Structures are given as C-alpha cells and as structure tokens.
Amino acid sequence: MAAELRCVADALLPGSVGDIAPVEVAGVAYLGFETAAPLTGDPLRAVSVLSGIQALYLRAGDEHGELLRPVALDRPDRFPSDLVTILKYQGKTNEQFTRLLLTVTAMATAWPERYLDGTMTVLDPMCGRGTTLSTAITLGLDVTGIDLDAKDREAYQAFLSTYLRQHRIKHRLTSGAVRRSGKTLGHRFDVELAADKDDYKAGRVQHVTYLGVDTTRLQGLLPAGQTNVVVADTPYGVQHGSHGDRLARSPLDLLDAALPGWVRALRTGGAVGLAVNRHVAARAAVTDLLARHGLTVVEAGGYGGLRHRVDASIDRDIVVARKG
Ligand SMILES: C[S@@+](CC[C@H](N)C(=O)[O-])C[C@H]1O[C@@H](n2cnc3c(N)ncnc32)[C@H](O)[C@@H]1O
C-alpha cells in the first residue's frame, strides 16, 4: 500500500507527499505519510481511492499526548463494495489487489485525474468472472472484458444482471454474437447502466462490454487507440483446478501473442498493467517483452515496489508500461 500511495501521490499530488512509512500508534499498525497541508478536496479524493484504506486520521497532539483526528474519506465509488465481493470462485483475483492494479496502472497514464472523474476507459483482456469489470463499474468507468472461457462469461453475465436488478440500478443488457467478416467468433454481452436514474434517462451511462473470444485474436474487434488502460491478471502457471491455466501456453508466449492486439487498442499516453507470477515469468522477461512491443516500462517511484508473496507457488509482481 505504501508503494500504491507513492504511485498515486506522484501522479496526482506531485511534490506534496513526503515520507510514506509504516507507523505504530498504541500498538496498532498504520501507514503514515507526511503532507504539506491537511488533505481536502482533490488530494483527499486521491488518497481515498487507495485499495486498502480503512480510515484516515490526521496526527495531532496536545498537552495530553498524541491524538488521531478522524478525517472523512471522499471515496469515488458509486456502488456498494458487494458488487465486487459477492461473486466467489476458485481462481478469483483478490478484490483489493485488483483495485490496486487498476489504480497504479491508471496513475501511469497521461491522464491520471480521469481515474477519479469517471472518464477513463478500461480493458481487461483476460477478465475471467469480471473482478476488474466490477471494480471499474464501481468507479464509474467504461470497461471492456475479454475471456475465452464460456463458463466465466456466462457466470459474470448472470451475476451482473441479477445484481443490477436486485439493487434496482437502471440498466439495459443485450447479448449476441461476436462477428468478424460475417463469421461468428463467440458470444458477447453489453450493458448500459447508471448509478443515478436521472443520469440514465439523460443518457449519461456507463458501458460494459464482455467479448467471449481469444485474446490473441482481437484483430478488428476493438477500436484502435481508444482505451486508456489495459490491466490483466495473467495466468499463474499453477493449477487452481479450474479454468485459465489449461487454456494458456506459457504465460510469456501467451503475452507475446496477445500484446499486439492490446497495444493497438490502447490510446497513446495510456498504460498496460500486468500482474505476473515471478515463479513462471521473471520480471526482466516481462519488461523485455513489453519493451519489444513498443512500450516503456515504468520503474520509478512506487512502480518497483509492488512485489509481494501470495503463497508458496505465487510470488506476485505488477509490471506497468506506457504507450508513447
Ligand atoms: C488469472 S485468470 C483472471 C481472473 C480474473 N481477474 C478474475 O478475477 O476472475 C486468467 C484468465 O485468462 C483467461 N485466458 C487464458 N488464455 C486466454 C486466451 N487465449 N484468450 C482469452 N482469455 C484467456 C483464462 O480463461 C482466465 O480466466
């Protein structure tokens, strides 16, 4: 989270956040950071987006000792967190991690502020049962997901449609075939929705698209140079017992085959963020690959500090690279 905050601070609050380090107050661990002035307005909103934030306190003191003064968060979220948490399945990418991946990738683009005002567009080209899609929806963003696994697509479509109905969120869901040159390649569904009824009536809607196709064969399926961010939790090369890893070749070969389509879809100034298991894809191999596909890997600030252990078989890292 310290690395995530560094990425957010460098992009949205340049020069105004000093040391970021764990602190302990009365035996409880916090993440401490220094700011030139107490956080309000846009800077408060920027800090409120952090994936692991529970509460924010201003450290103050008086003659009786140290005080923690609560500061109300200003979360950009438009939907309750259960949109991201309800669906549970083997192989799901952790929700908090998904938000972190999306946030740090958005911060590496030329338009980090668009992450908070709801105008950024997101593509998860290996979206499974939609953890990234739901996270982006929560933040008010337009999002496209791609996955070859029909069970994943069906499960996410069923979940999303039930969720929107039960929460009385205005929406329209359509489904049909993905076609190219008259040939059917797979199934798709599209949703238009708005958190607010008046927004829906006025056409101020969010767009969600799910394409059930092979992510290495996207030619002609996505508009070129449109999406601001591409994020993917790549197959880990370990058996979760279900989907994903059976479909994939080595994760690096899969990325090599898929990256041309992903980079084509990305707008210049946009960024790609990949979660990788270092046991099956060394960081240097991933950064070399991204560079070979014309991207510039971002290593400065928080971007070199996102590696963490998940379990004995997954040593997870995030590699972020920019187009242009
Ligand atoms: C680690 S999982 C992503 C899980 C997802 N973030 C979630 O929370 O549900 C990787 C995904 O890549 C998909 N995949 C692997 N090879 C693919 C291909 N060639 N085309 C499309 N999807 C593919 C798998 O079906 C799997 O759902």
The ligand as an ORCA input file, in Angstrom:
! r2SCAN-3c Opt
* xyz 0 1
  C      -5.778    -15.339    -13.631
  S      -7.242    -15.512    -14.584
  C      -8.036    -13.941    -14.416
  C      -9.042    -13.930    -13.294
  C      -9.868    -12.663    -13.223
  N      -9.068    -11.488    -12.920
  C     -10.969    -12.827    -12.186
  O     -10.862    -12.286    -11.070
  O     -11.931    -13.550    -12.480
  C      -6.655    -15.511    -16.236
  C      -7.732    -15.629    -17.287
  O      -7.133    -15.638    -18.572
  C      -8.018    -16.339    -19.431
  N      -7.315    -16.713    -20.673
  C      -6.227    -17.514    -20.791
  N      -5.878    -17.597    -22.092
  C      -6.751    -16.839    -22.801
  C      -6.919    -16.523    -24.188
  N      -6.081    -17.009    -25.118
  N      -7.929    -15.699    -24.542
  C      -8.774    -15.192    -23.620
  N      -8.666    -15.452    -22.301
  C      -7.676    -16.267    -21.897
  C      -8.476    -17.508    -18.605
  O      -9.693    -18.049    -19.079
  C      -8.599    -16.879    -17.206
  O      -9.933    -16.515    -16.922
*
